Amino acid sequence: LSNYESQIVKLRSEIEKGEAVRQSLEYELAIARKDANLKTYAAEDAKNRLVQLQVVNEKLQQKVAETEKTFDIAQQKWKDQ
């Protein structure tokens, strides 16, 4: 009987250890998911910012082209005088 009781105690101990491992893994998984979500949001924000900067860059390039054209016209008029 004491042999069975000893085995029961050992099995309960193993169950408790397994439960502790499970809880630890669940905690690590929750942290990993949170970290992944934060990185996903950061990547989405970076992508949105990139799109905004591309629009600004395109507008600035158009302004540069217009300014160069205006300068060329003014320079040509100056040469003609």
mmCIF file of the N, C-alpha and C atoms, coordinates in Angstrom:
data_MODEL
# 
_entry.id   MODEL 
# 
loop_
_atom_site.group_PDB 
_atom_site.id 
_atom_site.type_symbol 
_atom_site.label_atom_id 
_atom_site.label_alt_id 
_atom_site.label_comp_id 
_atom_site.label_asym_id 
_atom_site.label_entity_id 
_atom_site.label_seq_id 
_atom_site.pdbx_PDB_ins_code 
_atom_site.Cartn_x 
_atom_site.Cartn_y 
_atom_site.Cartn_z 
_atom_site.occupancy 
_atom_site.B_iso_or_equiv 
_atom_site.pdbx_formal_charge 
_atom_site.auth_seq_id 
_atom_site.auth_comp_id 
_atom_site.auth_asym_id 
_atom_site.auth_atom_id 
_atom_site.pdbx_PDB_model_num 
ATOM 1   N N  . LEU A 1 1  ? 0.827  -1.209 0.000   1.00 0.00 ? 1  LEU A N  1 
ATOM 2   C CA . LEU A 1 1  ? 0.000  0.000  0.000   1.00 0.00 ? 1  LEU A CA 1 
ATOM 3   C C  . LEU A 1 1  ? 0.861  1.259  0.000   1.00 0.00 ? 1  LEU A C  1 
ATOM 4   N N  . SER A 1 2  ? 1.934  1.239  0.827   1.00 0.00 ? 2  SER A N  1 
ATOM 5   C CA . SER A 1 2  ? 2.810  2.407  0.868   1.00 0.00 ? 2  SER A CA 1 
ATOM 6   C C  . SER A 1 2  ? 3.517  2.611  -0.468  1.00 0.00 ? 2  SER A C  1 
ATOM 7   N N  . ASN A 1 3  ? 3.761  1.540  -1.201  1.00 0.00 ? 3  ASN A N  1 
ATOM 8   C CA . ASN A 1 3  ? 4.361  1.642  -2.529  1.00 0.00 ? 3  ASN A CA 1 
ATOM 9   C C  . ASN A 1 3  ? 3.418  2.404  -3.462  1.00 0.00 ? 3  ASN A C  1 
ATOM 10  N N  . TYR A 1 4  ? 2.140  2.080  -3.391  1.00 0.00 ? 4  TYR A N  1 
ATOM 11  C CA . TYR A 1 4  ? 1.151  2.783  -4.222  1.00 0.00 ? 4  TYR A CA 1 
ATOM 12  C C  . TYR A 1 4  ? 1.032  4.247  -3.815  1.00 0.00 ? 4  TYR A C  1 
ATOM 13  N N  . GLU A 1 5  ? 1.055  4.479  -2.524  1.00 0.00 ? 5  GLU A N  1 
ATOM 14  C CA . GLU A 1 5  ? 0.988  5.857  -2.035  1.00 0.00 ? 5  GLU A CA 1 
ATOM 15  C C  . GLU A 1 5  ? 2.204  6.640  -2.508  1.00 0.00 ? 5  GLU A C  1 
ATOM 16  N N  . SER A 1 6  ? 3.348  6.017  -2.471  1.00 0.00 ? 6  SER A N  1 
ATOM 17  C CA . SER A 1 6  ? 4.578  6.657  -2.943  1.00 0.00 ? 6  SER A CA 1 
ATOM 18  C C  . SER A 1 6  ? 4.476  6.976  -4.434  1.00 0.00 ? 6  SER A C  1 
ATOM 19  N N  . GLN A 1 7  ? 3.955  6.046  -5.204  1.00 0.00 ? 7  GLN A N  1 
ATOM 20  C CA . GLN A 1 7  ? 3.782  6.286  -6.645  1.00 0.00 ? 7  GLN A CA 1 
ATOM 21  C C  . GLN A 1 7  ? 2.775  7.405  -6.894  1.00 0.00 ? 7  GLN A C  1 
ATOM 22  N N  . ILE A 1 8  ? 1.711  7.423  -6.102  1.00 0.00 ? 8  ILE A N  1 
ATOM 23  C CA . ILE A 1 8  ? 0.704  8.484  -6.248  1.00 0.00 ? 8  ILE A CA 1 
ATOM 24  C C  . ILE A 1 8  ? 1.327  9.840  -5.948  1.00 0.00 ? 8  ILE A C  1 
ATOM 25  N N  . VAL A 1 9  ? 2.136  9.921  -4.911  1.00 0.00 ? 9  VAL A N  1 
ATOM 26  C CA . VAL A 1 9  ? 2.815  11.172 -4.562  1.00 0.00 ? 9  VAL A CA 1 
ATOM 27  C C  . VAL A 1 9  ? 3.735  11.601 -5.698  1.00 0.00 ? 9  VAL A C  1 
ATOM 28  N N  . LYS A 1 10 ? 4.489  10.655 -6.255  1.00 0.00 ? 10 LYS A N  1 
ATOM 29  C CA . LYS A 1 10 ? 5.392  10.971 -7.374  1.00 0.00 ? 10 LYS A CA 1 
ATOM 30  C C  . LYS A 1 10 ? 4.601  11.448 -8.590  1.00 0.00 ? 10 LYS A C  1 
ATOM 31  N N  . LEU A 1 11 ? 3.502  10.770 -8.884  1.00 0.00 ? 11 LEU A N  1 
ATOM 32  C CA . LEU A 1 11 ? 2.682  11.166 -10.037 1.00 0.00 ? 11 LEU A CA 1 
ATOM 33  C C  . LEU A 1 11 ? 2.067  12.546 -9.840  1.00 0.00 ? 11 LEU A C  1 
ATOM 34  N N  . ARG A 1 12 ? 1.601  12.812 -8.624  1.00 0.00 ? 12 ARG A N  1 
ATOM 35  C CA . ARG A 1 12 ? 1.055  14.148 -8.339  1.00 0.00 ? 12 ARG A CA 1 
ATOM 36  C C  . ARG A 1 12 ? 2.138  15.207 -8.510  1.00 0.00 ? 12 ARG A C  1 
ATOM 37  N N  . SER A 1 13 ? 3.337  14.882 -8.059  1.00 0.00 ? 13 SER A N  1 
ATOM 38  C CA . SER A 1 13 ? 4.463  15.810 -8.208  1.00 0.00 ? 13 SER A CA 1 
ATOM 39  C C  . SER A 1 13 ? 4.754  16.065 -9.687  1.00 0.00 ? 13 SER A C  1 
ATOM 40  N N  . GLU A 1 14 ? 4.744  15.011 -10.487 1.00 0.00 ? 14 GLU A N  1 
ATOM 41  C CA . GLU A 1 14 ? 4.972  15.169 -11.928 1.00 0.00 ? 14 GLU A CA 1 
ATOM 42  C C  . GLU A 1 14 ? 3.862  15.993 -12.568 1.00 0.00 ? 14 GLU A C  1 
ATOM 43  N N  . ILE A 1 15 ? 2.633  15.764 -12.127 1.00 0.00 ? 15 ILE A N  1 
ATOM 44  C CA . ILE A 1 15 ? 1.507  16.549 -12.659 1.00 0.00 ? 15 ILE A CA 1 
ATOM 45  C C  . ILE A 1 15 ? 1.693  18.024 -12.321 1.00 0.00 ? 15 ILE A C  1 
ATOM 46  N N  . GLU A 1 16 ? 2.086  18.319 -11.088 1.00 0.00 ? 16 GLU A N  1 
ATOM 47  C CA . GLU A 1 16 ? 2.308  19.708 -10.681 1.00 0.00 ? 16 GLU A CA 1 
ATOM 48  C C  . GLU A 1 16 ? 3.443  20.339 -11.480 1.00 0.00 ? 16 GLU A C  1 
ATOM 49  N N  . LYS A 1 17 ? 4.519  19.579 -11.704 1.00 0.00 ? 17 LYS A N  1 
ATOM 50  C CA . LYS A 1 17 ? 5.629  20.098 -12.516 1.00 0.00 ? 17 LYS A CA 1 
ATOM 51  C C  . LYS A 1 17 ? 5.164  20.366 -13.945 1.00 0.00 ? 17 LYS A C  1 
ATOM 52  N N  . GLY A 1 18 ? 4.383  19.430 -14.487 1.00 0.00 ? 18 GLY A N  1 
ATOM 53  C CA . GLY A 1 18 ? 3.861  19.615 -15.841 1.00 0.00 ? 18 GLY A CA 1 
ATOM 54  C C  . GLY A 1 18 ? 2.955  20.829 -15.929 1.00 0.00 ? 18 GLY A C  1 
ATOM 55  N N  . GLU A 1 19 ? 2.149  21.042 -14.904 1.00 0.00 ? 19 GLU A N  1 
ATOM 56  C CA . GLU A 1 19 ? 1.262  22.211 -14.870 1.00 0.00 ? 19 GLU A CA 1 
ATOM 57  C C  . GLU A 1 19 ? 2.079  23.498 -14.802 1.00 0.00 ? 19 GLU A C  1 
ATOM 58  N N  . ALA A 1 20 ? 3.145  23.478 -14.004 1.00 0.00 ? 20 ALA A N  1 
ATOM 59  C CA . ALA A 1 20 ? 4.015  24.653 -13.903 1.00 0.00 ? 20 ALA A CA 1 
ATOM 60  C C  . ALA A 1 20 ? 4.670  24.951 -15.250 1.00 0.00 ? 20 ALA A C  1 
ATOM 61  N N  . VAL A 1 21 ? 5.115  23.909 -15.936 1.00 0.00 ? 21 VAL A N  1 
ATOM 62  C CA . VAL A 1 21 ? 5.718  24.084 -17.266 1.00 0.00 ? 21 VAL A CA 1 
ATOM 63  C C  . VAL A 1 21 ? 4.684  24.636 -18.239 1.00 0.00 ? 21 VAL A C  1 
ATOM 64  N N  . ARG A 1 22 ? 3.464  24.101 -18.192 1.00 0.00 ? 22 ARG A N  1 
ATOM 65  C CA . ARG A 1 22 ? 2.394  24.569 -19.081 1.00 0.00 ? 22 ARG A CA 1 
ATOM 66  C C  . ARG A 1 22 ? 2.109  26.050 -18.847 1.00 0.00 ? 22 ARG A C  1 
ATOM 67  N N  . GLN A 1 23 ? 2.000  26.442 -17.583 1.00 0.00 ? 23 GLN A N  1 
ATOM 68  C CA . GLN A 1 23 ? 1.733  27.841 -17.265 1.00 0.00 ? 23 GLN A CA 1 
ATOM 69  C C  . GLN A 1 23 ? 2.877  28.735 -17.732 1.00 0.00 ? 23 GLN A C  1 
ATOM 70  N N  . SER A 1 24 ? 4.100  28.261 -17.545 1.00 0.00 ? 24 SER A N  1 
ATOM 71  C CA . SER A 1 24 ? 5.263  29.027 -17.993 1.00 0.00 ? 24 SER A CA 1 
ATOM 72  C C  . SER A 1 24 ? 5.245  29.201 -19.510 1.00 0.00 ? 24 SER A C  1 
ATOM 73  N N  . LEU A 1 25 ? 4.922  28.135 -20.223 1.00 0.00 ? 25 LEU A N  1 
ATOM 74  C CA . LEU A 1 25 ? 4.863  28.208 -21.685 1.00 0.00 ? 25 LEU A CA 1 
ATOM 75  C C  . LEU A 1 25 ? 3.731  29.116 -22.151 1.00 0.00 ? 25 LEU A C  1 
ATOM 76  N N  . GLU A 1 26 ? 2.593  29.061 -21.472 1.00 0.00 ? 26 GLU A N  1 
ATOM 77  C CA . GLU A 1 26 ? 1.482  29.953 -21.820 1.00 0.00 ? 26 GLU A CA 1 
ATOM 78  C C  . GLU A 1 26 ? 1.874  31.407 -21.620 1.00 0.00 ? 26 GLU A C  1 
ATOM 79  N N  . TYR A 1 27 ? 2.600  31.677 -20.536 1.00 0.00 ? 27 TYR A N  1 
ATOM 80  C CA . TYR A 1 27 ? 3.067  33.035 -20.268 1.00 0.00 ? 27 TYR A CA 1 
ATOM 81  C C  . TYR A 1 27 ? 4.033  33.496 -21.360 1.00 0.00 ? 27 TYR A C  1 
ATOM 82  N N  . GLU A 1 28 ? 4.986  32.645 -21.705 1.00 0.00 ? 28 GLU A N  1 
ATOM 83  C CA . GLU A 1 28 ? 5.937  32.983 -22.772 1.00 0.00 ? 28 GLU A CA 1 
ATOM 84  C C  . GLU A 1 28 ? 5.222  33.203 -24.097 1.00 0.00 ? 28 GLU A C  1 
ATOM 85  N N  . LEU A 1 29 ? 4.216  32.387 -24.373 1.00 0.00 ? 29 LEU A N  1 
ATOM 86  C CA . LEU A 1 29 ? 3.440  32.539 -25.602 1.00 0.00 ? 29 LEU A CA 1 
ATOM 87  C C  . LEU A 1 29 ? 2.693  33.867 -25.611 1.00 0.00 ? 29 LEU A C  1 
ATOM 88  N N  . ALA A 1 30 ? 2.117  34.238 -24.482 1.00 0.00 ? 30 ALA A N  1 
ATOM 89  C CA . ALA A 1 30 ? 1.404  35.516 -24.386 1.00 0.00 ? 30 ALA A CA 1 
ATOM 90  C C  . ALA A 1 30 ? 2.359  36.680 -24.631 1.00 0.00 ? 30 ALA A C  1 
ATOM 91  N N  . ILE A 1 31 ? 3.551  36.598 -24.064 1.00 0.00 ? 31 ILE A N  1 
ATOM 92  C CA . ILE A 1 31 ? 4.549  37.652 -24.275 1.00 0.00 ? 31 ILE A CA 1 
ATOM 93  C C  . ILE A 1 31 ? 4.963  37.702 -25.743 1.00 0.00 ? 31 ILE A C  1 
ATOM 94  N N  . ALA A 1 32 ? 5.185  36.544 -26.342 1.00 0.00 ? 32 ALA A N  1 
ATOM 95  C CA . ALA A 1 32 ? 5.586  36.491 -27.753 1.00 0.00 ? 32 ALA A CA 1 
ATOM 96  C C  . ALA A 1 32 ? 4.489  37.066 -28.647 1.00 0.00 ? 32 ALA A C  1 
ATOM 97  N N  . ARG A 1 33 ? 3.232  36.750 -28.346 1.00 0.00 ? 33 ARG A N  1 
ATOM 98  C CA . ARG A 1 33 ? 2.123  37.298 -29.137 1.00 0.00 ? 33 ARG A CA 1 
ATOM 99  C C  . ARG A 1 33 ? 2.040  38.808 -28.991 1.00 0.00 ? 33 ARG A C  1 
ATOM 100 N N  . LYS A 1 34 ? 2.203  39.290 -27.766 1.00 0.00 ? 34 LYS A N  1 
ATOM 101 C CA . LYS A 1 34 ? 2.167  40.737 -27.532 1.00 0.00 ? 34 LYS A CA 1 
ATOM 102 C C  . LYS A 1 34 ? 3.288  41.423 -28.309 1.00 0.00 ? 34 LYS A C  1 
ATOM 103 N N  . ASP A 1 35 ? 4.482  40.851 -28.236 1.00 0.00 ? 35 ASP A N  1 
ATOM 104 C CA . ASP A 1 35 ? 5.630  41.409 -28.952 1.00 0.00 ? 35 ASP A CA 1 
ATOM 105 C C  . ASP A 1 35 ? 5.388  41.399 -30.460 1.00 0.00 ? 35 ASP A C  1 
ATOM 106 N N  . ALA A 1 36 ? 4.823  40.305 -30.955 1.00 0.00 ? 36 ALA A N  1 
ATOM 107 C CA . ALA A 1 36 ? 4.529  40.211 -32.389 1.00 0.00 ? 36 ALA A CA 1 
ATOM 108 C C  . ALA A 1 36 ? 3.499  41.259 -32.799 1.00 0.00 ? 36 ALA A C  1 
ATOM 109 N N  . ASN A 1 37 ? 2.483  41.461 -31.968 1.00 0.00 ? 37 ASN A N  1 
ATOM 110 C CA . ASN A 1 37 ? 1.474  42.476 -32.274 1.00 0.00 ? 37 ASN A CA 1 
ATOM 111 C C  . ASN A 1 37 ? 2.081  43.870 -32.289 1.00 0.00 ? 37 ASN A C  1 
ATOM 112 N N  . LEU A 1 38 ? 2.941  44.160 -31.314 1.00 0.00 ? 38 LEU A N  1 
ATOM 113 C CA . LEU A 1 38 ? 3.592  45.469 -31.276 1.00 0.00 ? 38 LEU A CA 1 
ATOM 114 C C  . LEU A 1 38 ? 4.454  45.685 -32.516 1.00 0.00 ? 38 LEU A C  1 
ATOM 115 N N  . LYS A 1 39 ? 5.171  44.647 -32.924 1.00 0.00 ? 39 LYS A N  1 
ATOM 116 C CA . LYS A 1 39 ? 6.017  44.774 -34.116 1.00 0.00 ? 39 LYS A CA 1 
ATOM 117 C C  . LYS A 1 39 ? 5.168  44.925 -35.374 1.00 0.00 ? 39 LYS A C  1 
ATOM 118 N N  . THR A 1 40 ? 4.023  44.248 -35.406 1.00 0.00 ? 40 THR A N  1 
ATOM 119 C CA . THR A 1 40 ? 3.125  44.382 -36.551 1.00 0.00 ? 40 THR A CA 1 
ATOM 120 C C  . THR A 1 40 ? 2.597  45.808 -36.644 1.00 0.00 ? 40 THR A C  1 
ATOM 121 N N  . TYR A 1 41 ? 2.165  46.355 -35.501 1.00 0.00 ? 41 TYR A N  1 
ATOM 122 C CA . TYR A 1 41 ? 1.666  47.731 -35.498 1.00 0.00 ? 41 TYR A CA 1 
ATOM 123 C C  . TYR A 1 41 ? 2.769  48.707 -35.895 1.00 0.00 ? 41 TYR A C  1 
ATOM 124 N N  . ALA A 1 42 ? 3.977  48.488 -35.398 1.00 0.00 ? 42 ALA A N  1 
ATOM 125 C CA . ALA A 1 42 ? 5.101  49.365 -35.741 1.00 0.00 ? 42 ALA A CA 1 
ATOM 126 C C  . ALA A 1 42 ? 5.401  49.293 -37.233 1.00 0.00 ? 42 ALA A C  1 
ATOM 127 N N  . ALA A 1 43 ? 5.344  48.098 -37.797 1.00 0.00 ? 43 ALA A N  1 
ATOM 128 C CA . ALA A 1 43 ? 5.589  47.942 -39.238 1.00 0.00 ? 43 ALA A CA 1 
ATOM 129 C C  . ALA A 1 43 ? 4.497  48.633 -40.048 1.00 0.00 ? 43 ALA A C  1 
ATOM 130 N N  . GLU A 1 44 ? 3.248  48.514 -39.609 1.00 0.00 ? 44 GLU A N  1 
ATOM 131 C CA . GLU A 1 44 ? 2.152  49.181 -40.312 1.00 0.00 ? 44 GLU A CA 1 
ATOM 132 C C  . GLU A 1 44 ? 2.307  50.693 -40.239 1.00 0.00 ? 44 GLU A C  1 
ATOM 133 N N  . ASP A 1 45 ? 2.687  51.203 -39.065 1.00 0.00 ? 45 ASP A N  1 
ATOM 134 C CA . ASP A 1 45 ? 2.916  52.640 -38.917 1.00 0.00 ? 45 ASP A CA 1 
ATOM 135 C C  . ASP A 1 45 ? 4.054  53.106 -39.816 1.00 0.00 ? 45 ASP A C  1 
ATOM 136 N N  . ALA A 1 46 ? 5.128  52.331 -39.863 1.00 0.00 ? 46 ALA A N  1 
ATOM 137 C CA . ALA A 1 46 ? 6.262  52.688 -40.714 1.00 0.00 ? 46 ALA A CA 1 
ATOM 138 C C  . ALA A 1 46 ? 5.857  52.685 -42.186 1.00 0.00 ? 46 ALA A C  1 
ATOM 139 N N  . LYS A 1 47 ? 5.056  51.714 -42.575 1.00 0.00 ? 47 LYS A N  1 
ATOM 140 C CA . LYS A 1 47 ? 4.593  51.642 -43.964 1.00 0.00 ? 47 LYS A CA 1 
ATOM 141 C C  . LYS A 1 47 ? 3.721  52.851 -44.300 1.00 0.00 ? 47 LYS A C  1 
ATOM 142 N N  . ASN A 1 48 ? 2.808  53.205 -43.393 1.00 0.00 ? 48 ASN A N  1 
ATOM 143 C CA . ASN A 1 48 ? 1.953  54.372 -43.620 1.00 0.00 ? 48 ASN A CA 1 
ATOM 144 C C  . ASN A 1 48 ? 2.775  55.647 -43.711 1.00 0.00 ? 48 ASN A C  1 
ATOM 145 N N  . ARG A 1 49 ? 3.768  55.773 -42.847 1.00 0.00 ? 49 ARG A N  1 
ATOM 146 C CA . ARG A 1 49 ? 4.639  56.956 -42.874 1.00 0.00 ? 49 ARG A CA 1 
ATOM 147 C C  . ARG A 1 49 ? 5.426  57.002 -44.185 1.00 0.00 ? 49 ARG A C  1 
ATOM 148 N N  . LEU A 1 50 ? 5.886  55.855 -44.650 1.00 0.00 ? 50 LEU A N  1 
ATOM 149 C CA . LEU A 1 50 ? 6.612  55.792 -45.915 1.00 0.00 ? 50 LEU A CA 1 
ATOM 150 C C  . LEU A 1 50 ? 5.736  56.270 -47.065 1.00 0.00 ? 50 LEU A C  1 
ATOM 151 N N  . VAL A 1 51 ? 4.486  55.826 -47.080 1.00 0.00 ? 51 VAL A N  1 
ATOM 152 C CA . VAL A 1 51 ? 3.560  56.253 -48.137 1.00 0.00 ? 51 VAL A CA 1 
ATOM 153 C C  . VAL A 1 51 ? 3.372  57.767 -48.079 1.00 0.00 ? 51 VAL A C  1 
ATOM 154 N N  . GLN A 1 52 ? 3.201  58.305 -46.872 1.00 0.00 ? 52 GLN A N  1 
ATOM 155 C CA . GLN A 1 52 ? 3.044  59.755 -46.722 1.00 0.00 ? 52 GLN A CA 1 
ATOM 156 C C  . GLN A 1 52 ? 4.283  60.492 -47.224 1.00 0.00 ? 52 GLN A C  1 
ATOM 157 N N  . LEU A 1 53 ? 5.449  59.985 -46.877 1.00 0.00 ? 53 LEU A N  1 
ATOM 158 C CA . LEU A 1 53 ? 6.689  60.634 -47.308 1.00 0.00 ? 53 LEU A CA 1 
ATOM 159 C C  . LEU A 1 53 ? 6.881  60.532 -48.819 1.00 0.00 ? 53 LEU A C  1 
ATOM 160 N N  . GLN A 1 54 ? 6.424  59.434 -49.411 1.00 0.00 ? 54 GLN A N  1 
ATOM 161 C CA . GLN A 1 54 ? 6.511  59.307 -50.864 1.00 0.00 ? 54 GLN A CA 1 
ATOM 162 C C  . GLN A 1 54 ? 5.635  60.350 -51.547 1.00 0.00 ? 54 GLN A C  1 
ATOM 163 N N  . VAL A 1 55 ? 4.460  60.615 -50.991 1.00 0.00 ? 55 VAL A N  1 
ATOM 164 C CA . VAL A 1 55 ? 3.570  61.641 -51.546 1.00 0.00 ? 55 VAL A CA 1 
ATOM 165 C C  . VAL A 1 55 ? 4.228  63.009 -51.424 1.00 0.00 ? 55 VAL A C  1 
ATOM 166 N N  . VAL A 1 56 ? 4.787  63.304 -50.251 1.00 0.00 ? 56 VAL A N  1 
ATOM 167 C CA . VAL A 1 56 ? 5.474  64.584 -50.045 1.00 0.00 ? 56 VAL A CA 1 
ATOM 168 C C  . VAL A 1 56 ? 6.647  64.704 -51.003 1.00 0.00 ? 56 VAL A C  1 
ATOM 169 N N  . ASN A 1 57 ? 7.409  63.629 -51.170 1.00 0.00 ? 57 ASN A N  1 
ATOM 170 C CA . ASN A 1 57 ? 8.561  63.635 -52.066 1.00 0.00 ? 57 ASN A CA 1 
ATOM 171 C C  . ASN A 1 57 ? 8.133  63.918 -53.506 1.00 0.00 ? 57 ASN A C  1 
ATOM 172 N N  . GLU A 1 58 ? 7.048  63.284 -53.926 1.00 0.00 ? 58 GLU A N  1 
ATOM 173 C CA . GLU A 1 58 ? 6.556  63.505 -55.287 1.00 0.00 ? 58 GLU A CA 1 
ATOM 174 C C  . GLU A 1 58 ? 6.149  64.963 -55.492 1.00 0.00 ? 58 GLU A C  1 
ATOM 175 N N  . LYS A 1 59 ? 5.473  65.536 -54.519 1.00 0.00 ? 59 LYS A N  1 
ATOM 176 C CA . LYS A 1 59 ? 5.072  66.946 -54.622 1.00 0.00 ? 59 LYS A CA 1 
ATOM 177 C C  . LYS A 1 59 ? 6.292  67.856 -54.679 1.00 0.00 ? 59 LYS A C  1 
ATOM 178 N N  . LEU A 1 60 ? 7.297  67.538 -53.866 1.00 0.00 ? 60 LEU A N  1 
ATOM 179 C CA . LEU A 1 60 ? 8.515  68.352 -53.874 1.00 0.00 ? 60 LEU A CA 1 
ATOM 180 C C  . LEU A 1 60 ? 9.262  68.221 -55.200 1.00 0.00 ? 60 LEU A C  1 
ATOM 181 N N  . GLN A 1 61 ? 9.273  67.026 -55.771 1.00 0.00 ? 61 GLN A N  1 
ATOM 182 C CA . GLN A 1 61 ? 9.923  66.848 -57.072 1.00 0.00 ? 61 GLN A CA 1 
ATOM 183 C C  . GLN A 1 61 ? 9.197  67.650 -58.151 1.00 0.00 ? 61 GLN A C  1 
ATOM 184 N N  . GLN A 1 62 ? 7.869  67.683 -58.082 1.00 0.00 ? 62 GLN A N  1 
ATOM 185 C CA . GLN A 1 62 ? 7.105  68.487 -59.038 1.00 0.00 ? 62 GLN A CA 1 
ATOM 186 C C  . GLN A 1 62 ? 7.436  69.966 -58.871 1.00 0.00 ? 62 GLN A C  1 
ATOM 187 N N  . LYS A 1 63 ? 7.549  70.400 -57.620 1.00 0.00 ? 63 LYS A N  1 
ATOM 188 C CA . LYS A 1 63 ? 7.877  71.801 -57.359 1.00 0.00 ? 63 LYS A CA 1 
ATOM 189 C C  . LYS A 1 63 ? 9.276  72.131 -57.880 1.00 0.00 ? 63 LYS A C  1 
ATOM 190 N N  . VAL A 1 64 ? 10.223 71.215 -57.699 1.00 0.00 ? 64 VAL A N  1 
ATOM 191 C CA . VAL A 1 64 ? 11.578 71.424 -58.220 1.00 0.00 ? 64 VAL A CA 1 
ATOM 192 C C  . VAL A 1 64 ? 11.535 71.549 -59.740 1.00 0.00 ? 64 VAL A C  1 
ATOM 193 N N  . ALA A 1 65 ? 10.784 70.670 -60.390 1.00 0.00 ? 65 ALA A N  1 
ATOM 194 C CA . ALA A 1 65 ? 10.684 70.711 -61.853 1.00 0.00 ? 65 ALA A CA 1 
ATOM 195 C C  . ALA A 1 65 ? 10.078 72.032 -62.308 1.00 0.00 ? 65 ALA A C  1 
ATOM 196 N N  . GLU A 1 66 ? 9.031  72.486 -61.627 1.00 0.00 ? 66 GLU A N  1 
ATOM 197 C CA . GLU A 1 66 ? 8.405  73.765 -61.980 1.00 0.00 ? 66 GLU A CA 1 
ATOM 198 C C  . GLU A 1 66 ? 9.368  74.925 -61.764 1.00 0.00 ? 66 GLU A C  1 
ATOM 199 N N  . THR A 1 67 ? 10.110 74.883 -60.667 1.00 0.00 ? 67 THR A N  1 
ATOM 200 C CA . THR A 1 67 ? 11.068 75.947 -60.365 1.00 0.00 ? 67 THR A CA 1 
ATOM 201 C C  . THR A 1 67 ? 12.189 75.967 -61.395 1.00 0.00 ? 67 THR A C  1 
ATOM 202 N N  . GLU A 1 68 ? 12.681 74.787 -61.780 1.00 0.00 ? 68 GLU A N  1 
ATOM 203 C CA . GLU A 1 68 ? 13.726 74.724 -62.805 1.00 0.00 ? 68 GLU A CA 1 
ATOM 204 C C  . GLU A 1 68 ? 13.210 75.265 -64.133 1.00 0.00 ? 68 GLU A C  1 
ATOM 205 N N  . LYS A 1 69 ? 11.969 74.946 -64.467 1.00 0.00 ? 69 LYS A N  1 
ATOM 206 C CA . LYS A 1 69 ? 11.386 75.442 -65.711 1.00 0.00 ? 69 LYS A CA 1 
ATOM 207 C C  . LYS A 1 69 ? 11.275 76.967 -65.670 1.00 0.00 ? 69 LYS A C  1 
ATOM 208 N N  . THR A 1 70 ? 10.802 77.491 -64.546 1.00 0.00 ? 70 THR A N  1 
ATOM 209 C CA . THR A 1 70 ? 10.694 78.947 -64.388 1.00 0.00 ? 70 THR A CA 1 
ATOM 210 C C  . THR A 1 70 ? 12.067 79.593 -64.485 1.00 0.00 ? 70 THR A C  1 
ATOM 211 N N  . PHE A 1 71 ? 13.068 78.979 -63.870 1.00 0.00 ? 71 PHE A N  1 
ATOM 212 C CA . PHE A 1 71 ? 14.426 79.502 -63.922 1.00 0.00 ? 71 PHE A CA 1 
ATOM 213 C C  . PHE A 1 71 ? 14.957 79.498 -65.354 1.00 0.00 ? 71 PHE A C  1 
ATOM 214 N N  . ASP A 1 72 ? 14.731 78.393 -66.072 1.00 0.00 ? 72 ASP A N  1 
ATOM 215 C CA . ASP A 1 72 ? 15.192 78.304 -67.460 1.00 0.00 ? 72 ASP A CA 1 
ATOM 216 C C  . ASP A 1 72 ? 14.551 79.381 -68.323 1.00 0.00 ? 72 ASP A C  1 
ATOM 217 N N  . ILE A 1 73 ? 13.255 79.609 -68.120 1.00 0.00 ? 73 ILE A N  1 
ATOM 218 C CA . ILE A 1 73 ? 12.553 80.649 -68.887 1.00 0.00 ? 73 ILE A CA 1 
ATOM 219 C C  . ILE A 1 73 ? 13.131 82.018 -68.556 1.00 0.00 ? 73 ILE A C  1 
ATOM 220 N N  . ALA A 1 74 ? 13.342 82.280 -67.270 1.00 0.00 ? 74 ALA A N  1 
ATOM 221 C CA . ALA A 1 74 ? 13.903 83.572 -66.861 1.00 0.00 ? 74 ALA A CA 1 
ATOM 222 C C  . ALA A 1 74 ? 15.315 83.740 -67.402 1.00 0.00 ? 74 ALA A C  1 
ATOM 223 N N  . GLN A 1 75 ? 16.089 82.680 -67.392 1.00 0.00 ? 75 GLN A N  1 
ATOM 224 C CA . GLN A 1 75 ? 17.462 82.748 -67.896 1.00 0.00 ? 75 GLN A CA 1 
ATOM 225 C C  . GLN A 1 75 ? 17.458 83.023 -69.401 1.00 0.00 ? 75 GLN A C  1 
ATOM 226 N N  . GLN A 1 76 ? 16.542 82.380 -70.121 1.00 0.00 ? 76 GLN A N  1 
ATOM 227 C CA . GLN A 1 76 ? 16.450 82.598 -71.567 1.00 0.00 ? 76 GLN A CA 1 
ATOM 228 C C  . GLN A 1 76 ? 16.050 84.041 -71.862 1.00 0.00 ? 76 GLN A C  1 
ATOM 229 N N  . LYS A 1 77 ? 15.089 84.573 -71.092 1.00 0.00 ? 77 LYS A N  1 
ATOM 230 C CA . LYS A 1 77 ? 14.681 85.975 -71.279 1.00 0.00 ? 77 LYS A CA 1 
ATOM 231 C C  . LYS A 1 77 ? 15.840 86.911 -71.001 1.00 0.00 ? 77 LYS A C  1 
ATOM 232 N N  . TRP A 1 78 ? 16.631 86.585 -69.990 1.00 0.00 ? 78 TRP A N  1 
ATOM 233 C CA . TRP A 1 78 ? 17.769 87.427 -69.640 1.00 0.00 ? 78 TRP A CA 1 
ATOM 234 C C  . TRP A 1 78 ? 18.798 87.418 -70.769 1.00 0.00 ? 78 TRP A C  1 
ATOM 235 N N  . LYS A 1 79 ? 19.009 86.245 -71.397 1.00 0.00 ? 79 LYS A N  1 
ATOM 236 C CA . LYS A 1 79 ? 19.955 86.152 -72.508 1.00 0.00 ? 79 LYS A CA 1 
ATOM 237 C C  . LYS A 1 79 ? 19.451 86.922 -73.719 1.00 0.00 ? 79 LYS A C  1 
ATOM 238 N N  . ASP A 1 80 ? 18.129 86.902 -73.929 1.00 0.00 ? 80 ASP A N  1 
ATOM 239 C CA . ASP A 1 80 ? 17.546 87.565 -75.092 1.00 0.00 ? 80 ASP A CA 1 
ATOM 240 C C  . ASP A 1 80 ? 17.617 89.084 -74.984 1.00 0.00 ? 80 ASP A C  1 
ATOM 241 N N  . GLN A 1 81 ? 17.739 89.599 -73.788 1.00 0.00 ? 81 GLN A N  1 
ATOM 242 C CA . GLN A 1 81 ? 17.745 91.061 -73.620 1.00 0.00 ? 81 GLN A CA 1 
ATOM 243 C C  . GLN A 1 81 ? 19.048 91.638 -73.955 1.00 0.00 ? 81 GLN A C  1 
# 
